[in-house]
Amino acid sequence: MKINANTIKPGMVLQHNAGLWVVTKVNHVKPGKGGAFANVEAKNLETGNKLAERFRSEDKVERVTLEQKDFSYLFDNGESLVFMDDATYEQIELQKDWVGDERIPYLQEGMKVIIEMHEERPIGLELPDQVVLEVAETEPTVKGQTASSSYKPAKASNGVRIMIPPYMGVGEKIVVDTATGEYVRRAD
């Protein structure tokens, strides 16, 4: 869908220079002399490269809408991860380096994820905001340590290092934020 450059907003996905770009920042400028323009900063969805481009307000740009599909994580297949489309039961394999080393540890069998697609090609993967993990290792609680004092280091069941409250021990279930990797609260 072609749109005028003066309607570009952050978060939009544009097709430009044979790539898909998500707009991160836009500055619309209306100088006293000459035509209006938009300074656009964008990030390539496939390569991660950044782009700074100036569009005149009368320029047309191609806006792309990504299709969001629900998938379930099935298993690790060595170099790739296997996901199943919840609607069609079709399976797709995504390379581990595409998914990202920082997100792989949070994947759990049967977990629901959202995969953004463009023309049946995966562009992005969204994990749930929070996951439940079990504390696998931590230091014992020191007598006199209270909940208001600093957190102590621990290792979760997925191998990720995390800081937890001092009163928690091995075997307790905790909720962890997948974006930051931080402890949120004790699991129910």
Disulfide bonds with the S-S distance in Angstrom:
none
